[in-house]
Amino acid sequence: MPALLLRCLPLALVALIAFGLRTIELGRRPMHADEGNQGVKTGELLEQGRYAFDPRDHHGPTLYYAAAGVARLRGQRTLAELSETTLRLVPALFGTASVILLAGLAAPLGRWPALAAALLAAIAPPAVYYSRYFIQESLLVTFTLATLLCLHRWWQSGLTRWALAAGVGAGLMQATKATAPLFLGAAALALLATRAGARPATRRPGRDALAAAGAALFVAALLFASFGANPSGLRDALATYGHALTRFGSDAAPTGHEKPWWFYLRLFGIFSEGGLLWQQIAFSALALAGAGIALVRREPLARATALYGVLILAVFSALPYKTPWHAVHFVPVFALLAAVALSAASRQPRGCPLAVAIALATAGTLLHQTRLTSFLRPADWRNPWAYVHSSPDVLKFRTLVDAARSQSPGQPIRVISEEYWPLPWYLRGLSEVGYWHAPPADCDGTLVISSTTHAEAVRAQLRRTYRESFLGLRPGVVLVVFTLVP
């Protein structure tokens, strides 16, 4: 037992670091519009006990069910009771789990290189930032790593239970986000290319493959059908790809998220934005060295990791639609390849001290960037991970609304704007609040919040006396606040 504890203690410390970075001051950063939208959907699941998958504008159900479970454990059972910390605990927990899974996946490299991979993933800026963000990406990374780890164990042992576990992981991936087939396909191609001629330990690979596929379909179907309460969710799960083709296909109108092919490479490089320096150059250089080693050495894990990384990078770079949270999928790849480089360096004469020094220096640069991106400037427009993020002004709306309600109880509060998220999150639980995309016939209320586009029309229809002020919603979007003068 003491020997086992000593073996587990370093990884436990890394996991503790990962958990701490992902959970400190979770409620401090303003909610992004996507976070607010998904928070409201979680509240509806809590209050109604039912979830219906929307294939047009939302991803899979795993995030909502996980958040509802955490909320109940914390005694929060309505939308009004939900908090930012409760919601963000979900990606934080999954993000921590992904660090542990990565250590298991990197185990063939050796104990300390596997620990180095886990540490680098634990403190990498995008991994930390989006593990504090109530979106699906951290869950998808975790389920992907779990699936790959189970697949690796099945290949080595030939045990059907590992094939079933890999199938469950694949089903959870699909029930998290429709991009799951991309990662599964890239992993399959990497495995086939790097293990050509090799065979898994099982004598019945076809049977195990069918068992894994059955487990994946069962898990995904169960979640999309809302455990039987919404059978049409199965049809909608397939319809997701049709909607995506319409929205993001070559003939689709611009979404505003089009980026150049080198967008993700830049995020892992070095650049300046608004006087602030953002960089992960040491991490990237170490990963690139690991990829070079994978090319010349016949280490299956290193070569499969490098090929997998190249495949997903090529696909994401080729797609015009790009958002920075997709970068979290490259972090485990970079961390594994960095561990390959460190392992190779440590095997050289007197190379171990040098490898440790390189690892610590790289970790130091990552920690500095993580402190800047996740804690000092988490909502700054210059932060590359704070993508079209809500302005800190959104934290002021609830105070204004509460003051207006106390002054004129029962009077309506109107939000008239083409875009207003995450305001429904911040104004959750208030029955007096209504939302319009265009000015209604009656615009009066104790507080009226309007976009600048509609402000003139709203102003012309107001019959009472109001005081005007301005608050930001996010970069480039300002709202006009009409406060009733008593």
C-alpha positions as CSV (number, residue, x, y, z in Angstrom):
1,M,0.0,0.0,0.0
2,P,2.8,2.6,0.8
3,A,4.4,1.8,-2.6
4,L,1.1,2.3,-4.3
5,L,0.5,5.6,-2.6
6,L,3.9,6.8,-3.6
7,R,3.2,5.9,-7.2
8,C,-0.1,7.6,-7.2
9,L,0.9,10.7,-5.2
10,P,2.6,12.6,-8.1
11,L,-0.4,12.2,-10.3
12,A,-2.8,13.1,-7.5
13,L,-0.8,16.3,-7.0
14,V,-1.1,17.2,-10.7
15,A,-4.8,16.5,-10.6
16,L,-5.1,18.7,-7.6
17,I,-3.3,21.5,-9.5
18,A,-5.6,21.0,-12.4
19,F,-8.7,21.1,-10.1
20,G,-7.5,24.2,-8.3
21,L,-6.8,26.1,-11.5
22,R,-10.3,25.1,-12.9
23,T,-12.3,26.0,-9.8
24,I,-10.9,29.1,-8.2
25,E,-13.3,32.0,-8.4
26,L,-15.5,30.3,-11.0
27,G,-18.3,32.9,-10.7
28,R,-16.1,35.9,-11.2
29,R,-16.0,36.1,-15.0
30,P,-19.2,37.4,-16.8
31,M,-21.2,34.7,-18.5
32,H,-20.7,34.4,-22.2
33,A,-23.8,34.4,-24.3
34,D,-23.5,30.7,-25.0
35,E,-23.0,30.0,-21.3
36,G,-26.1,32.0,-20.4
37,N,-28.2,30.2,-23.1
38,Q,-27.1,26.8,-22.0
39,G,-27.6,27.8,-18.3
40,V,-31.2,28.7,-19.0
41,K,-31.7,25.3,-20.8
42,T,-30.3,23.6,-17.7
43,G,-32.7,25.5,-15.5
44,E,-35.6,24.3,-17.7
45,L,-34.4,20.7,-17.3
46,L,-34.3,21.1,-13.6
47,E,-37.8,22.6,-13.3
48,Q,-39.6,20.5,-15.9
49,G,-37.6,17.3,-15.6
50,R,-37.5,17.0,-19.4
51,Y,-35.0,17.8,-22.1
52,A,-35.7,18.0,-25.8
53,F,-32.7,18.1,-28.1
54,D,-32.6,21.1,-30.6
55,P,-30.6,20.2,-33.7
56,R,-30.4,23.7,-35.0
57,D,-28.7,25.8,-32.4
58,H,-27.6,23.5,-29.6
59,H,-25.2,20.6,-29.1
60,G,-25.8,17.3,-27.4
61,P,-27.5,16.6,-24.0
62,T,-24.6,15.4,-21.8
63,L,-23.7,18.9,-20.6
64,Y,-27.2,19.6,-19.4
65,Y,-27.8,16.3,-17.7
66,A,-24.4,16.6,-15.9
67,A,-25.1,20.1,-14.8
68,A,-28.6,19.2,-13.6
69,G,-27.0,16.4,-11.5
70,V,-24.4,18.8,-10.0
71,A,-27.1,21.4,-9.3
72,R,-29.2,18.8,-7.4
73,L,-26.2,17.8,-5.3
74,R,-25.8,21.5,-4.4
75,G,-29.4,21.9,-3.5
76,Q,-30.3,24.0,-6.6
77,R,-33.6,22.8,-8.2
78,T,-34.8,25.9,-10.2
79,L,-33.4,28.2,-12.8
80,A,-33.5,31.1,-10.3
81,E,-31.4,29.0,-7.8
82,L,-28.7,28.1,-10.3
83,S,-25.3,29.8,-10.0
84,E,-22.4,30.4,-12.4
85,T,-20.2,28.3,-10.1
86,T,-22.6,25.3,-10.2
87,L,-22.7,25.3,-14.0
88,R,-18.9,25.8,-14.5
89,L,-18.1,23.0,-12.0
90,V,-19.2,20.6,-14.7
91,P,-16.5,21.4,-17.3
92,A,-14.0,21.9,-14.4
93,L,-14.6,18.4,-13.1
94,F,-14.4,16.9,-16.6
95,G,-11.3,19.0,-17.4
96,T,-9.6,17.6,-14.3
97,A,-10.6,14.0,-15.3
98,S,-9.1,14.6,-18.7
99,V,-5.7,15.2,-17.1
100,I,-5.8,11.9,-15.3
101,L,-6.9,10.1,-18.5
102,L,-4.1,11.6,-20.4
103,A,-1.6,10.3,-17.9
104,G,-3.1,6.8,-18.5
105,L,-2.9,7.2,-22.2
106,A,0.8,8.4,-22.0
107,A,1.8,5.5,-19.7
108,P,3.7,3.6,-22.4
109,L,6.2,6.5,-22.5
110,G,7.2,5.9,-18.9
111,R,6.1,7.1,-15.5
112,W,7.7,10.5,-15.5
113,P,7.0,11.5,-19.1
114,A,3.3,10.5,-18.6
115,L,3.3,12.7,-15.5
116,A,4.9,15.6,-17.6
117,A,2.2,15.2,-20.2
118,A,-0.5,15.4,-17.5
119,L,1.1,18.5,-15.9
120,L,1.4,20.3,-19.2
121,A,-2.3,19.6,-20.0
122,A,-3.3,20.6,-16.5
123,I,-1.9,24.1,-16.8
124,A,-2.2,24.8,-20.6
125,P,-4.1,28.1,-21.1
126,P,-6.9,26.9,-23.4
127,A,-7.5,23.8,-21.3
128,V,-7.8,25.8,-18.1
129,Y,-9.8,28.6,-19.7
130,Y,-12.4,26.4,-21.3
131,S,-12.6,24.0,-18.3
132,R,-14.0,27.1,-16.6
133,Y,-16.5,27.7,-19.4
134,F,-20.0,26.2,-19.5
135,I,-19.8,24.7,-23.0
136,Q,-19.4,21.2,-24.3
137,E,-15.8,21.2,-25.4
138,S,-14.1,20.0,-22.2
139,L,-16.6,17.2,-21.9
140,L,-15.9,16.1,-25.5
141,V,-12.1,16.1,-24.9
142,T,-12.6,14.0,-21.8
143,F,-14.9,11.4,-23.5
144,T,-12.4,11.3,-26.4
145,L,-9.5,10.5,-24.2
146,A,-11.5,7.9,-22.3
147,T,-12.5,6.2,-25.6
148,L,-8.9,6.2,-26.8
149,L,-7.6,4.8,-23.5
150,C,-10.2,2.0,-23.5
151,L,-9.4,1.3,-27.1
152,H,-5.7,1.0,-26.3
153,R,-6.5,-1.3,-23.4
154,W,-8.6,-3.5,-25.6
155,W,-5.9,-3.7,-28.2
156,Q,-3.4,-4.9,-25.6
157,S,-5.6,-7.2,-23.6
158,G,-8.2,-8.4,-26.1
159,L,-10.9,-8.2,-23.3
160,T,-14.4,-7.5,-24.6
161,R,-15.1,-5.3,-21.6
162,W,-12.6,-2.7,-22.8
163,A,-14.3,-2.8,-26.2
164,L,-17.7,-2.1,-24.5
165,A,-16.1,0.7,-22.5
166,A,-14.7,2.3,-25.6
167,G,-18.2,2.0,-27.2
168,V,-19.8,3.8,-24.2
169,G,-17.1,6.5,-24.5
170,A,-17.9,6.9,-28.2
171,G,-21.6,7.1,-27.5
172,L,-21.0,9.9,-24.9
173,M,-18.9,11.7,-27.5
174,Q,-21.7,11.7,-30.0
175,A,-24.2,12.7,-27.3
176,T,-22.0,15.7,-26.5
177,K,-21.3,17.2,-29.9
178,A,-21.9,16.4,-33.6
179,T,-18.2,16.7,-34.3
180,A,-17.5,13.4,-32.5
181,P,-17.1,11.4,-35.8
182,L,-14.2,13.7,-36.8
183,F,-12.2,12.6,-33.8
184,L,-13.2,9.0,-34.0
185,G,-12.3,8.9,-37.7
186,A,-9.0,10.5,-37.1
187,A,-8.2,8.1,-34.3
188,A,-9.1,5.1,-36.5
189,L,-7.0,6.3,-39.4
190,A,-4.0,7.0,-37.1
191,L,-4.4,3.5,-35.5
192,L,-4.6,1.7,-38.9
193,A,-1.6,3.7,-40.4
194,T,0.7,3.2,-37.4
195,R,-0.1,-0.4,-36.6
196,A,-0.2,-1.8,-40.1
197,G,0.2,-5.5,-39.9
198,A,-0.3,-5.7,-36.2
199,R,-3.4,-7.3,-34.7
200,P,-5.2,-6.8,-31.4
201,A,-4.8,-9.4,-28.7
202,T,-8.4,-10.7,-29.2
203,R,-9.2,-13.6,-31.5
204,R,-12.6,-12.1,-32.2
205,P,-12.1,-8.5,-33.3
206,G,-15.3,-8.5,-35.3
207,R,-17.5,-9.5,-32.4
208,D,-15.8,-6.9,-30.1
209,A,-16.3,-4.2,-32.8
210,L,-20.0,-5.0,-33.0
211,A,-20.3,-4.9,-29.2
212,A,-18.6,-1.5,-29.1
213,A,-20.8,-0.2,-31.8
214,G,-23.9,-1.5,-30.0
215,A,-22.8,0.2,-26.8
216,A,-22.2,3.5,-28.6
217,L,-25.6,3.5,-30.3
218,F,-27.4,2.5,-27.1
219,V,-25.8,5.3,-25.0
220,A,-26.2,8.0,-27.7
221,A,-29.8,7.0,-28.4
222,L,-30.7,6.9,-24.7
223,L,-29.4,10.5,-24.2
224,F,-30.8,12.0,-27.4
225,A,-34.2,10.4,-26.6
226,S,-34.1,11.9,-23.1
227,F,-34.2,8.5,-21.5
228,G,-37.4,7.7,-23.5
229,A,-39.2,11.0,-22.9
230,N,-38.4,12.4,-26.3
231,P,-38.2,9.7,-29.0
232,S,-38.0,12.3,-31.7
233,G,-34.6,13.3,-30.4
234,L,-33.2,10.3,-32.3
235,R,-34.4,11.8,-35.6
236,D,-33.2,15.2,-34.6
237,A,-29.7,13.8,-33.8
238,L,-29.4,12.8,-37.4
239,A,-31.0,16.1,-38.6
240,T,-28.1,18.0,-37.0
241,Y,-25.8,17.2,-40.0
242,G,-28.4,18.5,-42.5
243,H,-28.7,21.8,-40.5
244,A,-25.0,22.1,-40.3
245,L,-24.6,21.7,-44.0
246,T,-27.2,24.4,-44.6
247,R,-25.6,26.7,-42.2
248,F,-21.9,26.1,-42.8
249,G,-21.8,24.6,-46.4
250,S,-20.1,26.3,-49.3
251,D,-23.3,28.0,-50.4
252,A,-24.2,29.2,-46.9
253,A,-24.2,32.9,-45.9
254,P,-21.2,34.1,-43.9
255,T,-21.6,33.4,-40.1
256,G,-19.1,35.9,-38.9
257,H,-16.8,33.1,-37.6
258,E,-14.8,32.6,-40.7
259,K,-11.1,32.7,-40.1
260,P,-7.9,32.1,-42.1
261,W,-6.5,28.5,-42.3
262,W,-3.6,29.4,-39.9
263,F,-5.9,30.5,-37.1
264,Y,-5.2,27.6,-34.7
265,L,-1.5,27.6,-35.5
266,R,-1.4,31.3,-34.5
267,L,-3.1,30.5,-31.1
268,F,-0.2,28.2,-30.2
269,G,2.4,30.5,-31.5
270,I,3.4,34.0,-30.3
271,F,1.6,37.3,-31.1
272,S,0.7,40.7,-29.7
273,E,-2.8,42.0,-29.3
274,G,-3.6,45.5,-28.0
275,G,-0.2,45.8,-26.2
276,L,-0.5,42.3,-24.5
277,L,1.7,39.4,-25.5
278,W,0.1,36.0,-25.9
279,Q,2.3,32.9,-26.5
280,Q,2.6,29.2,-26.1
281,I,5.8,29.0,-28.1
282,A,7.8,26.7,-25.7
283,F,4.9,24.3,-25.5
284,S,4.5,24.2,-29.3
285,A,8.3,23.8,-29.9
286,L,8.5,20.9,-27.5
287,A,5.5,19.2,-29.2
288,L,7.0,19.8,-32.6
289,A,10.2,18.2,-31.4
290,G,8.2,15.2,-30.2
291,A,6.5,15.0,-33.6
292,G,9.9,14.9,-35.3
293,I,11.0,12.1,-33.0
294,A,7.8,10.2,-33.9
295,L,8.8,10.4,-37.5
296,V,12.1,8.7,-37.1
297,R,11.3,6.3,-34.3
298,R,8.9,3.3,-34.5
299,E,7.1,4.1,-31.3
300,P,3.4,3.3,-32.0
301,L,2.0,5.8,-29.5
302,A,4.1,8.7,-30.6
303,R,3.5,8.1,-34.3
304,A,-0.3,7.6,-33.8
305,T,-0.5,10.8,-31.7
306,A,1.4,12.8,-34.3
307,L,-0.8,11.5,-37.1
308,Y,-4.0,12.1,-35.1
309,G,-2.9,15.6,-34.4
310,V,-2.1,16.4,-38.0
311,L,-5.5,15.0,-39.2
312,I,-7.6,17.0,-36.8
313,L,-5.5,20.1,-37.4
314,A,-5.9,19.7,-41.1
315,V,-9.7,19.4,-40.9
316,F,-10.2,22.2,-38.5
317,S,-7.9,24.5,-40.5
318,A,-9.6,23.6,-43.8
319,L,-13.1,24.5,-42.4
320,P,-13.8,28.3,-42.7
321,Y,-15.8,28.2,-39.4
322,K,-13.4,28.5,-36.6
323,T,-13.7,29.3,-32.9
324,P,-10.9,29.3,-30.3
325,W,-12.5,26.7,-28.0
326,H,-11.7,24.0,-30.6
327,A,-8.1,24.5,-29.6
328,V,-8.7,22.4,-26.5
329,H,-8.6,19.3,-28.7
330,F,-5.0,20.0,-29.6
331,V,-3.8,20.3,-26.0
332,P,-3.7,16.6,-25.2
333,V,-1.9,16.0,-28.6
334,F,0.7,18.7,-27.9
335,A,1.2,17.4,-24.3
336,L,1.7,13.8,-25.4
337,L,4.2,14.9,-28.1
338,A,6.0,17.1,-25.6
339,A,6.3,14.1,-23.3
340,V,7.8,12.1,-26.2
341,A,10.5,14.8,-26.7
342,L,11.2,14.9,-22.9
343,S,11.4,11.1,-22.8
344,A,13.9,11.1,-25.6
345,A,16.0,13.9,-24.0
346,S,16.1,12.1,-20.7
347,R,17.6,9.0,-22.3
348,Q,20.6,10.9,-23.5
349,P,23.8,11.0,-21.4
350,R,23.1,13.4,-18.5
351,G,19.9,14.2,-20.2
352,C,17.5,13.7,-17.3
353,P,18.3,17.0,-15.5
354,L,18.1,18.8,-18.9
355,A,14.7,17.2,-19.6
356,V,13.4,18.2,-16.2
357,A,14.7,21.8,-16.7
358,I,13.0,22.0,-20.1
359,A,9.7,20.7,-18.6
360,L,9.8,23.1,-15.7
361,A,10.6,26.1,-18.0
362,T,7.8,25.2,-20.4
363,A,5.4,24.8,-17.5
364,G,6.4,28.2,-16.2
365,T,5.5,29.9,-19.5
366,L,2.2,28.1,-19.6
367,L,1.3,29.1,-16.0
368,H,2.2,32.7,-16.7
369,Q,-0.2,32.7,-19.7
370,T,-2.9,30.8,-17.8
371,R,-2.8,33.4,-15.0
372,L,-3.2,36.2,-17.6
373,T,-6.0,34.6,-19.6
374,S,-8.1,32.9,-16.9
375,F,-7.6,35.2,-13.9
376,L,-6.2,38.6,-14.7
377,R,-8.0,39.3,-18.0
378,P,-10.7,36.6,-18.5
379,A,-13.2,38.9,-20.3
380,D,-10.7,41.2,-22.0
381,W,-11.3,41.6,-25.8
382,R,-7.6,41.2,-26.3
383,N,-7.6,37.7,-24.7
384,P,-7.5,35.2,-27.6
385,W,-9.7,32.8,-25.6
386,A,-12.4,35.4,-24.6
387,Y,-14.1,35.1,-28.0
388,V,-16.9,37.7,-28.5
389,H,-17.2,37.7,-24.8
390,S,-19.8,39.5,-22.7
391,S,-18.8,42.9,-21.3
392,P,-18.4,43.3,-17.6
393,D,-21.3,45.7,-17.9
394,V,-23.7,42.7,-18.1
395,L,-23.2,42.3,-14.3
396,K,-24.9,45.7,-13.8
397,F,-28.2,44.8,-15.4
398,R,-29.6,42.8,-12.6
399,T,-29.0,45.7,-10.1
400,L,-30.7,48.1,-12.4
401,V,-33.7,45.8,-12.9
402,D,-34.0,45.1,-9.1
403,A,-34.0,48.9,-8.4
404,A,-36.7,49.5,-11.0
405,R,-38.8,46.6,-9.7
406,S,-38.6,48.0,-6.2
407,Q,-39.6,51.5,-7.4
408,S,-42.5,50.3,-9.6
409,P,-43.6,46.8,-8.4
410,G,-45.4,44.7,-11.0
411,Q,-44.6,47.0,-14.0
412,P,-43.1,45.4,-17.1
413,I,-39.4,45.4,-17.9
414,R,-38.8,45.2,-21.6
415,V,-35.7,44.1,-23.5
416,I,-36.0,45.1,-27.2
417,S,-32.9,44.0,-29.1
418,E,-31.9,41.7,-31.9
419,E,-29.2,40.3,-29.5
420,Y,-29.6,40.2,-25.8
421,W,-27.9,37.0,-24.5
422,P,-26.7,36.5,-21.7
423,L,-29.3,38.9,-20.2
424,P,-32.0,36.1,-19.8
425,W,-29.5,34.4,-17.5
426,Y,-28.8,37.4,-15.4
427,L,-32.5,38.3,-15.2
428,R,-33.6,34.6,-14.6
429,G,-36.5,34.0,-12.2
430,L,-38.2,37.4,-13.0
431,S,-41.7,37.1,-14.4
432,E,-41.9,40.8,-15.3
433,V,-39.2,40.6,-17.9
434,G,-40.1,40.2,-21.6
435,Y,-38.0,40.0,-24.8
436,W,-38.7,41.4,-28.3
437,H,-36.5,41.4,-31.4
438,A,-38.4,44.4,-32.7
439,P,-40.2,47.3,-30.9
440,P,-43.8,46.2,-29.8
441,A,-46.8,48.5,-30.0
442,D,-46.4,49.4,-26.3
443,C,-42.8,50.1,-25.3
444,D,-43.4,51.6,-21.9
445,G,-42.2,49.9,-18.7
446,T,-40.4,50.6,-15.5
447,L,-37.1,49.8,-17.3
448,V,-36.6,49.5,-21.1
449,I,-33.4,48.0,-22.6
450,S,-33.0,48.6,-26.3
451,S,-30.4,48.0,-28.9
452,T,-29.0,51.1,-30.6
453,T,-30.7,50.0,-33.8
454,H,-34.1,50.2,-32.2
455,A,-33.4,53.0,-29.8
456,E,-34.9,55.8,-32.0
457,A,-38.1,53.8,-32.6
458,V,-38.4,52.9,-29.0
459,R,-37.8,56.5,-27.9
460,A,-40.6,57.8,-30.2
461,Q,-43.1,55.3,-28.7
462,L,-42.4,56.0,-25.0
463,R,-45.2,58.0,-23.4
464,R,-43.6,58.6,-20.1
465,T,-40.4,60.3,-18.9
466,Y,-37.2,58.3,-18.9
467,R,-33.6,58.8,-18.1
468,E,-31.2,57.3,-20.7
469,S,-27.9,55.6,-20.1
470,F,-25.7,53.1,-22.0
471,L,-24.2,49.7,-21.1
472,G,-22.1,47.3,-23.2
473,L,-23.3,43.8,-24.0
474,R,-20.1,42.7,-25.7
475,P,-17.4,44.3,-28.0
476,G,-19.2,46.4,-30.6
477,V,-22.7,45.9,-29.1
478,V,-24.1,48.7,-26.9
479,L,-27.5,48.7,-25.3
480,V,-29.6,51.8,-24.4
481,V,-31.2,51.7,-21.0
482,F,-34.4,53.8,-20.5
483,T,-35.0,54.2,-16.7
484,L,-38.5,55.5,-15.7
485,V,-38.3,58.8,-13.9
486,P,-40.7,58.7,-10.9
